Amino acid sequence: MTVIITAEQRAQMLANGARSAAGEDIDPFPIVKLFTPDAGATWLLTELDPETPDIAFGLCDLGVGFPELGSVSLSEITSVRGPMGLPVERDLHFKADRPISRYADEARRTGGVRA
């Protein structure tokens, strides 16, 4: 699998996933933003499932106007290619400034992730 998140991001996402798995009601800031450079897909991810660390949770926007919170496979994300064949990239400059729920509310209102 292509590396699309750093070891530090993975550790933060696993910690958030452990909190969720323990039943804690959390609303974390996104840890990582992934996107297709030649298409409209964006993922703001907050956590990894500690039992199945290929499964991430976050705000998923495939660029068709219906962003949603949910789970996604990192290996599936890394297999995505846009129309020009470019792979998914990590936004190296992304720094979350609010919890995932606020990004989701805005995305639902506007029809897409604006991060």
Backbone torsions as a table, in degrees:
resi	resn	phi	psi	omega
1	MET	NA	135.1	175.1
2	THR	-63.0	140.9	179.4
3	VAL	-81.6	114.7	-179.7
4	ILE	-117.3	-5.5	173.2
5	ILE	-132.4	147.3	-179.3
6	THR	-77.6	166.7	177.0
7	ALA	-61.0	-39.5	178.8
8	GLU	-65.0	-44.0	178.1
9	GLN	-63.5	-41.5	178.6
10	ARG	-59.6	-44.2	179.7
11	ALA	-62.6	-43.8	178.8
12	GLN	-63.7	-42.1	-178.8
13	MET	-68.8	-37.1	176.2
14	LEU	-66.6	-37.9	177.5
15	ALA	-63.2	-43.3	176.8
16	ASN	-63.6	-40.8	178.7
17	GLY	-63.4	-38.0	178.0
18	ALA	-64.9	-38.9	177.8
19	ARG	-63.7	-44.7	178.1
20	SER	-63.4	-44.4	-179.1
21	ALA	-62.4	-28.9	178.9
22	ALA	-80.2	-0.4	177.6
23	GLY	92.7	4.6	179.2
24	GLU	-73.3	135.9	178.0
25	ASP	-88.2	101.8	-175.3
26	ILE	-115.5	157.3	176.2
27	ASP	-137.9	70.1	-173.5
28	PRO	-74.5	161.9	169.7
29	PHE	-72.1	146.0	173.8
30	PRO	-58.7	142.2	179.7
31	ILE	-92.4	-36.5	-174.9
32	VAL	-143.3	146.3	173.3
33	LYS	-116.3	124.1	175.2
34	LEU	-113.8	151.0	-178.2
35	PHE	-156.5	159.4	172.1
36	THR	-94.5	120.2	-177.4
37	PRO	-68.9	-19.5	-178.3
38	ASP	-119.6	23.0	176.9
39	ALA	-153.8	-175.3	-173.6
40	GLY	-102.6	16.3	-176.8
41	ALA	-84.0	139.9	178.6
42	THR	-143.8	140.7	175.5
43	TRP	-128.6	126.5	171.5
44	LEU	-109.0	110.0	-172.0
45	LEU	-107.1	139.5	-176.2
46	THR	-114.2	-28.3	-173.3
47	GLU	-153.6	161.7	173.2
48	LEU	-120.4	142.7	177.0
49	ASP	-68.7	120.5	-177.9
50	PRO	-64.5	-25.8	178.6
51	GLU	-81.7	-32.4	-179.2
52	THR	-136.0	81.2	-171.4
53	PRO	-67.8	1.8	171.2
54	ASP	-81.9	-14.6	-177.4
55	ILE	-96.6	118.8	179.3
56	ALA	-107.9	159.1	175.5
57	PHE	-122.8	142.6	176.6
58	GLY	170.9	-162.5	179.8
59	LEU	-93.7	118.8	-176.4
60	CYS	-111.5	125.2	-179.3
61	ASP	-129.9	106.7	-178.7
62	LEU	-86.1	7.6	175.4
63	GLY	81.8	18.3	-178.9
64	VAL	-115.0	13.4	174.1
65	GLY	92.0	7.8	-178.2
66	PHE	-132.8	65.4	179.0
67	PRO	-65.8	146.5	179.9
68	GLU	-150.7	152.7	172.5
69	LEU	-79.6	135.8	179.2
70	GLY	177.1	-174.9	-179.3
71	SER	-98.1	150.1	-178.7
72	VAL	-149.2	148.0	178.5
73	SER	-86.4	126.8	177.4
74	LEU	-62.8	-36.3	179.7
75	SER	-66.7	-33.6	175.4
76	GLU	-69.1	-41.0	177.8
77	ILE	-58.8	-43.7	-177.9
78	THR	-68.5	-17.5	178.6
79	SER	-86.8	-11.7	-178.2
80	VAL	-69.4	138.1	173.9
81	ARG	-132.2	140.8	176.1
82	GLY	-80.2	-176.2	-176.5
83	PRO	-60.5	-25.6	178.7
84	MET	-94.7	4.6	178.0
85	GLY	83.7	9.4	-178.2
86	LEU	-79.4	140.8	179.8
87	PRO	-79.3	166.1	175.1
88	VAL	-63.9	142.1	179.3
89	GLU	-122.5	158.8	172.3
90	ARG	-93.8	133.6	176.2
91	ASP	-75.3	105.9	-175.8
92	LEU	-69.3	-16.6	-176.6
93	HIS	-105.1	-0.7	-177.9
94	PHE	-70.4	131.6	172.5
95	LYS	-139.1	113.6	-178.0
96	ALA	-63.3	142.6	179.6
97	ASP	-124.2	8.8	178.7
98	ARG	-162.3	165.1	-179.8
99	PRO	-68.7	160.6	-177.1
100	ILE	-58.9	-32.9	-179.7
101	SER	-61.7	-35.9	179.8
102	ARG	-72.3	-38.4	174.5
103	TYR	-61.6	-41.9	-178.9
104	ALA	-65.1	-43.9	178.4
105	ASP	-58.9	-46.9	179.9
106	GLU	-63.6	-42.2	-178.9
107	ALA	-63.4	-39.6	178.1
108	ARG	-65.3	-39.4	179.3
109	ARG	-66.4	-41.2	-173.6
110	THR	-97.3	-11.1	180.0
111	GLY	87.4	8.5	178.7
112	GLY	-175.8	164.5	178.2
113	VAL	-75.7	130.1	177.9
114	ARG	-121.4	66.9	-177.2
115	ALA	-119.3	NA	NA
